[in-house]
Amino acid sequence: AGPAGTRPNLTAKPRAFGDVNRVNVIADKVIIEGIVGDSVRYYYEQAYPLMPQPEPLYDLQHLTVGDLNKLPARKELNNYLILADITDESSETTRMVTRDLGEEKIFAAREDFRQGTSIVTDRWATGQTLIYLLAEGPDELAQLVAQSFAAASKRIAQADRSKLEGNTYQSGHATLLPDSIRQLVGLTLDVPSDYKPALVEDNLVWLRRDLGQIIQNILISSVPYTGQNQLSQDSAVAYRNALGEQVVRSTTPGSYMTSNDEDLPVVTSVTQINGEYAYEARGVWEMTKDFMGGPYFTYLIPDSESGKLYIIDAFVYAPSKRKRNYMQQLELIARSAEIVGRPTAQAN
């Protein structure tokens, strides 16, 4: 029991809500309309790679401290980027940041603006991430936005992961499909239960999620692995083009899927999938003799032990729809892949 005349506070914090890839920018209007806002938009709204039509990495929403106070629900969102010019003592944002972080943090930022970054979780609601950036004047603050972007983006992705997983696996996890993939190709893959097999044959599985206007696809296959020369942009494009010509057709006679690497770029990088080396290529696909296209990514995963080069190719068809989040769902599924060896059974 508490002291006489008081009651214990039993009210739990609300659960934070909001869309994946949404960043709520808390800043004074003068800050967001100047060079700091330009820096925020340059980094956070840069193009997501690679899309037929440009889409930003993040969807930004600007709020002032006054906006937060007018509608308390605005304090229950997922991700915040808070920008404060600590030389402006009349600023509502600066006063809020000082209350939240304390004078020591303000002093550290005055000594060196690179010390003006703080990350706080669950301040107003559980599941929140708040990234504070504070510096002396717009010039330093704009620099801090640039220098902190990579780390901030990583933290936002971590914070969004549970929501991305929830959106991806809202139908549950498939039980029989992973067995087929393991037996036919030699990989395990955590597949959502609303993905259905469009094609299942020896060494090839095509999974498909059809939402009408949005169709998500994953092709899983392998070829013999002979050496590092197979891990290149030309190889990645050639392997996916071979799969596209083999199985992905439209209703137009003679039409098949191919990578548009003549008019548009293909972006490649090296990554890891469950500890395994993987070569990644991203680009835009299209149907020959037809007006269809969309984004794709291809992972090439070499395995000397099994003598196989595993191919995971994922693509989205969603005409006139935003595709970024659907591509991220496919990435989550593809990155669940684990090598289990040679196929041990054939399809019935």
Secondary structure as UniProt FT lines:
FT   TURN            4..5
FT   TURN            20..21
FT   STRAND          22..26
FT   HELIX           29..32
FT   HELIX           35..44
FT   STRAND          59..63
FT   HELIX           65..70
FT   HELIX           72..76
FT   STRAND          79..85
FT   TURN            86..87
FT   TURN            89..90
FT   HELIX           92..101
FT   HELIX           103..111
FT   HELIX           113..115
FT   STRAND          117..121
FT   STRAND          129..135
FT   HELIX           137..168
FT   TURN            169..171
FT   HELIX           177..184
FT   STRAND          187..188
FT   TURN            193..194
FT   STRAND          196..201
FT   TURN            202..203
FT   STRAND          204..210
FT   STRAND          215..224
FT   HELIX           228..230
FT   HELIX           233..247
FT   TURN            253..254
FT   STRAND          256..259
FT   TURN            261..263
FT   STRAND          267..273
FT   TURN            274..275
FT   STRAND          276..287
FT   TURN            288..289
FT   STRAND          293..303
FT   TURN            304..307
FT   STRAND          308..317
FT   TURN            319..320
FT   HELIX           324..334
FT   TURN            335..336
FT   STRAND          338..339
//
